[in-house]
Amino acid sequence: MSDMASHLEIAIASIQCFTNDGTLDEGELGFLLGLALRNDEVDEDEKRVLGSIFGKVAEADVTPVVWQRIEEARRRHGI
């Protein structure tokens, strides 16, 4: 998928993450963030896609570690 725009890669990968159990685990979240941070910055399209993904995640449905990483990503990257 390396020729594809990174925000599209993130969107497609998130479908697979949510399909298996309806939410994100720590590994899946790390993978999605890793796609966004490959070039050491999160661009506006990546922020939009990650924001949409994060909006589908309820704190009650993920581990405290995953929720903390989501909140940290929101703060650090303005998502």
MDAnalysis code that builds the backbone (N, CA, C; Angstrom):
import MDAnalysis as mda
import numpy as np

u = mda.Universe.empty(237, n_residues=79, atom_resindex=np.repeat(np.arange(79), 3), trajectory=True)
u.add_TopologyAttr("name", ["N", "CA", "C"] * 79)
u.add_TopologyAttr("resid", np.arange(1, 80))
u.add_TopologyAttr("resname", ["MET", "SER", "ASP", "MET", "ALA", "SER", "HIS", "LEU", "GLU", "ILE", "ALA", "ILE", "ALA", "SER", "ILE", "GLN", "CYS", "PHE", "THR", "ASN", "ASP", "GLY", "THR", "LEU", "ASP", "GLU", "GLY", "GLU", "LEU", "GLY", "PHE", "LEU", "LEU", "GLY", "LEU", "ALA", "LEU", "ARG", "ASN", "ASP", "GLU", "VAL", "ASP", "GLU", "ASP", "GLU", "LYS", "ARG", "VAL", "LEU", "GLY", "SER", "ILE", "PHE", "GLY", "LYS", "VAL", "ALA", "GLU", "ALA", "ASP", "VAL", "THR", "PRO", "VAL", "VAL", "TRP", "GLN", "ARG", "ILE", "GLU", "GLU", "ALA", "ARG", "ARG", "ARG", "HIS", "GLY", "ILE"])
u.atoms.positions = np.array([
    [0.811, -1.210, 0.000],
    [0.000, 0.000, 0.000],
    [0.844, 1.260, 0.000],
    [2.121, 1.192, -0.143],
    [2.991, 2.344, 0.040],
    [2.769, 3.455, -0.984],
    [2.196, 3.175, -2.164],
    [1.910, 4.218, -3.142],
    [0.602, 4.942, -2.845],
    [-0.182, 4.421, -1.937],
    [-1.461, 5.006, -1.570],
    [-1.239, 6.132, -0.562],
    [-2.074, 7.162, -0.624],
    [-1.988, 8.239, 0.358],
    [-2.152, 7.657, 1.759],
    [-1.362, 8.146, 2.684],
    [-1.339, 7.551, 4.023],
    [-2.694, 7.622, 4.722],
    [-3.452, 8.703, 4.506],
    [-4.750, 8.778, 5.179],
    [-5.705, 7.704, 4.663],
    [-5.561, 7.328, 3.391],
    [-6.380, 6.238, 2.858],
    [-5.927, 4.897, 3.428],
    [-4.623, 4.722, 3.578],
    [-4.096, 3.507, 4.212],
    [-4.646, 3.365, 5.630],
    [-4.669, 4.470, 6.362],
    [-5.169, 4.452, 7.736],
    [-6.646, 4.076, 7.747],
    [-7.426, 4.685, 6.863],
    [-8.862, 4.391, 6.801],
    [-9.115, 2.919, 6.481],
    [-8.400, 2.391, 5.509],
    [-8.580, 0.986, 5.125],
    [-8.150, 0.058, 6.259],
    [-7.021, 0.359, 6.887],
    [-6.540, -0.474, 7.988],
    [-7.518, -0.443, 9.157],
    [-8.160, 0.693, 9.389],
    [-9.095, 0.784, 10.520],
    [-10.308, -0.105, 10.305],
    [-10.703, -0.289, 9.064],
    [-11.837, -1.176, 8.777],
    [-11.520, -2.578, 9.275],
    [-10.333, -3.044, 8.986],
    [-9.918, -4.371, 9.446],
    [-9.871, -4.431, 10.969],
    [-9.398, -3.365, 11.605],
    [-9.312, -3.338, 13.064],
    [-10.697, -3.457, 13.687],
    [-11.657, -2.690, 13.192],
    [-13.001, -2.688, 13.762],
    [-13.787, -3.935, 13.386],
    [-13.447, -4.556, 12.275],
    [-14.189, -5.724, 11.817],
    [-14.009, -6.915, 12.741],
    [-12.824, -7.079, 13.308],
    [-12.585, -8.279, 14.109],
    [-13.332, -8.285, 15.437],
    [-13.446, -7.125, 16.116],
    [-14.167, -7.124, 17.392],
    [-14.906, -5.817, 17.680],
    [-14.951, -4.911, 16.732],
    [-15.713, -3.680, 16.885],
    [-15.005, -2.543, 17.588],
    [-13.754, -2.749, 17.967],
    [-13.026, -1.677, 18.645],
    [-11.530, -1.826, 18.383],
    [-10.731, -1.020, 19.064],
    [-9.279, -1.030, 18.864],
    [-8.566, -1.614, 20.071],
    [-7.561, -2.425, 19.805],
    [-6.680, -2.849, 20.891],
    [-5.377, -2.059, 20.761],
    [-4.464, -2.286, 21.667],
    [-3.226, -1.503, 21.697],
    [-2.392, -1.697, 20.431],
    [-2.304, -2.912, 19.946],
    [-1.538, -3.182, 18.734],
    [-2.130, -2.509, 17.508],
    [-3.452, -2.560, 17.395],
    [-4.124, -1.936, 16.250],
    [-3.945, -0.418, 16.278],
    [-4.103, 0.166, 17.454],
    [-3.918, 1.610, 17.584],
    [-2.484, 1.991, 17.235],
    [-1.521, 1.226, 17.726],
    [-0.120, 1.495, 17.410],
    [0.150, 1.420, 15.923],
    [-0.466, 0.458, 15.252],
    [-0.297, 0.312, 13.807],
    [-0.851, 1.537, 13.073],
    [-2.059, 1.969, 13.442],
    [-2.672, 3.125, 12.778],
    [-1.845, 4.392, 13.013],
    [-1.406, 4.592, 14.241],
    [-0.576, 5.769, 14.533],
    [0.762, 5.685, 13.813],
    [1.290, 4.488, 13.710],
    [2.550, 4.296, 12.988],
    [2.430, 4.674, 11.524],
    [1.295, 4.351, 10.915],
    [1.083, 4.754, 9.518],
    [1.093, 6.277, 9.396],
    [0.447, 6.935, 10.338],
    [0.380, 8.401, 10.295],
    [1.734, 9.038, 10.564],
    [2.533, 8.405, 11.388],
    [3.804, 9.009, 11.815],
    [5.018, 8.538, 11.019],
    [4.786, 7.835, 9.935],
    [5.925, 7.361, 9.129],
    [6.838, 8.488, 8.697],
    [6.270, 9.644, 8.430],
    [7.091, 10.792, 8.004],
    [7.311, 11.773, 9.157],
    [7.082, 11.304, 10.394],
    [7.309, 12.073, 11.622],
    [6.361, 13.236, 11.833],
    [5.276, 13.309, 11.060],
    [4.274, 14.345, 11.296],
    [2.919, 13.823, 10.847],
    [1.879, 14.328, 11.496],
    [0.519, 13.933, 11.157],
    [-0.094, 15.090, 10.362],
    [-0.365, 14.840, 9.076],
    [-0.909, 15.920, 8.245],
    [-2.418, 16.063, 8.459],
    [-3.002, 17.066, 7.844],
    [-4.418, 17.376, 8.060],
    [-5.349, 16.234, 7.649],
    [-5.052, 15.566, 6.537],
    [-5.879, 14.436, 6.113],
    [-5.785, 13.286, 7.117],
    [-4.594, 13.027, 7.602],
    [-4.404, 11.972, 8.599],
    [-5.132, 12.326, 9.902],
    [-5.064, 13.597, 10.301],
    [-5.783, 14.046, 11.501],
    [-7.282, 13.840, 11.349],
    [-7.799, 14.165, 10.181],
    [-9.235, 14.010, 9.923],
    [-9.649, 12.543, 10.034],
    [-8.879, 11.658, 9.406],
    [-9.205, 10.231, 9.433],
    [-9.042, 9.663, 10.844],
    [-7.943, 9.991, 11.508],
    [-7.749, 9.503, 12.877],
    [-8.828, 10.045, 13.811],
    [-9.212, 11.299, 13.619],
    [-10.277, 11.876, 14.443],
    [-11.589, 11.126, 14.266],
    [-11.882, 10.746, 13.052],
    [-13.090, 9.968, 12.777],
    [-13.010, 8.595, 13.445],
    [-11.859, 7.969, 13.343],
    [-11.658, 6.649, 13.965],
    [-11.794, 6.773, 15.485],
    [-11.109, 7.744, 16.074],
    [-11.162, 7.928, 17.522],
    [-12.588, 8.225, 17.989],
    [-13.365, 8.908, 17.156],
    [-14.746, 9.224, 17.498],
    [-15.642, 7.996, 17.580],
    [-15.205, 6.899, 16.991],
    [-15.975, 5.649, 17.029],
    [-15.619, 4.790, 18.245],
    [-14.631, 5.224, 19.004],
    [-14.144, 4.446, 20.141],
    [-14.686, 5.054, 21.431],
    [-15.350, 4.224, 22.221],
    [-15.838, 4.659, 23.531],
    [-14.839, 4.230, 24.601],
    [-14.623, 5.096, 25.560],
    [-13.665, 4.793, 26.626],
    [-13.998, 3.467, 27.312],
    [-15.270, 3.179, 27.480],
    [-15.692, 1.954, 28.167],
    [-15.374, 0.684, 27.375],
    [-15.115, 0.833, 26.081],
    [-14.893, -0.326, 25.211],
    [-13.426, -0.673, 24.984],
    [-12.525, 0.127, 25.534],
    [-11.091, -0.122, 25.342],
    [-10.387, -0.160, 26.691],
    [-9.169, -0.666, 26.669],
    [-8.392, -0.700, 27.909],
    [-7.969, 0.715, 28.293],
    [-7.656, 0.930, 29.556],
    [-7.172, 2.251, 29.968],
    [-5.922, 2.687, 29.192],
    [-5.057, 1.753, 28.854],
    [-3.840, 2.087, 28.095],
    [-4.204, 2.606, 26.707],
    [-5.133, 1.951, 26.041],
    [-5.553, 2.388, 24.705],
    [-6.192, 3.767, 24.800],
    [-7.066, 3.975, 25.767],
    [-7.720, 5.280, 25.901],
    [-6.689, 6.383, 26.163],
    [-5.719, 6.083, 27.012],
    [-4.667, 7.060, 27.310],
    [-3.880, 7.407, 26.050],
    [-3.567, 6.408, 25.226],
    [-2.827, 6.662, 23.975],
    [-3.658, 7.486, 22.997],
    [-4.967, 7.230, 22.937],
    [-5.845, 8.022, 22.074],
    [-5.841, 9.474, 22.536],
    [-6.023, 9.677, 23.833],
    [-6.037, 11.042, 24.372],
    [-4.692, 11.735, 24.154],
    [-3.614, 11.006, 24.322],
    [-2.270, 11.566, 24.097],
    [-2.101, 11.954, 22.627],
    [-2.548, 11.118, 21.719],
    [-2.445, 11.412, 20.280],
    [-3.281, 12.642, 19.938],
    [-4.452, 12.737, 20.523],
    [-5.315, 13.913, 20.282],
    [-4.596, 15.189, 20.698],
    [-4.007, 15.173, 21.901],
    [-3.321, 16.360, 22.405],
    [-2.056, 16.661, 21.598],
    [-1.238, 15.662, 21.409],
    [0.070, 15.864, 20.790],
    [-0.035, 16.303, 19.329],
    [-1.027, 15.770, 18.617],
    [-1.103, 16.014, 17.183],
    [-2.299, 16.879, 16.761],
    [-3.032, 17.400, 17.741],
    [-4.153, 18.277, 17.434],
    [-5.274, 17.572, 16.694],
    [-5.563, 16.356, 17.104],
    [-6.608, 15.572, 16.435],
    [-7.937, 15.829, 17.111],
])
